[in-house]
Amino acid sequence: MNSKVIALDLGGTRIKIGIVDGGTLVAESVIEARSGSGLVQRLPAIEAEISSLLSRAGVNVEALGGIGISMPGIVDSAEMRLLSVNEKYSDAVGFDFPGWARKKWNLPIVIENDARSALIGEWQYGAGKGYDNVVMVTLGTGIGGAAVVEGKVLRGKHFQAGILPGHFTVDFHGATCNCGNIGCVEAEASSWRLPDLAARHPLFESSPLSKSSRIDYGEVFSLAGKGDRLSKELVDRSIEVWSACVVNLIHAYDPEIVIIGGGIMRNESRILPAISSYVDKHAWTPWGKVKIVPAEQKDFAALLGVSYLLSQNPLTR
């Protein structure tokens, strides 16, 4: 196939668009997602931005080998369709992605879950390169993940194997998650749940957080560093929850290496050593210690991941 491809990462807040050539991101752009209003209403903006990006990069559509899309939810990567998603791009379930790509650009398409796409990008071009057994966790609005076992990307019978670490139960007396389960990792420590966790805490009214216009992990980590008791408790609790999640993943998939990415990892210097220490203490790995490392391809791993899938898809060769 032609080596250049268009890659899309449909995030909840931002849509990242890139031109990727053989594992190298040669041009990129970002537009607002407005994911709560669905996908169809954003297609004209996506199409216009792709055209603009191609023009700026001096790339013709005829030089492209395909389009790769990374998106949240459970994705049937064989039929190239979205099966289920939670609160984002809800109208994309059942959408004819291959038909859209053919009609608009006459190009083949691949679609994959966003966390799995990010893992593939890191496995092939980043922190996981050279390993055959890799797990990745993404800490962000939700908690995503994926696994490579014996050199094969884990998908499962119903395409949800490995991608739901955010819905591991870590407290069976905990809060009800938006997935319907109780005490999920996401329900106990994620960006979407953080404002509620803070507001319900007895220290909230006396904390600077009560005066914050936006309660997110950037603010909480910052205030924790300044000595705010509530913020420190939220940070400590969250890291413990994420650490328990990583131990569960290690016990489930027996990786050589665990890669941690996502927006919350901007606080890597506080998070990574704590998770590594917890894992060393609590994971049952008699053969040795699992490497816990940060993502290398930070913002664009998913774009690189779907570009790699395009290179492996027989329909695009």
Secondary structure as UniProt FT lines:
FT   STRAND          4..10
FT   STRAND          14..21
FT   TURN            22..23
FT   STRAND          24..32
FT   HELIX           35..37
FT   HELIX           40..42
FT   HELIX           43..57
FT   HELIX           61..63
FT   STRAND          64..71
FT   STRAND          74..76
FT   TURN            77..80
FT   STRAND          81..84
FT   HELIX           90..92
FT   HELIX           97..105
FT   STRAND          109..113
FT   HELIX           114..125
FT   TURN            127..130
FT   STRAND          134..139
FT   STRAND          143..149
FT   TURN            150..151
FT   STRAND          152..153
FT   TURN            157..158
FT   TURN            161..162
FT   HELIX           165..167
FT   TURN            172..173
FT   TURN            178..179
FT   HELIX           185..188
FT   TURN            191..193
FT   HELIX           194..199
FT   TURN            202..203
FT   HELIX           204..206
FT   HELIX           208..211
FT   HELIX           217..225
FT   TURN            226..227
FT   HELIX           229..253
FT   STRAND          257..261
FT   HELIX           263..267
FT   HELIX           268..282
FT   TURN            286..287
FT   STRAND          291..294
FT   TURN            298..300
FT   HELIX           301..312
FT   HELIX           314..316
//
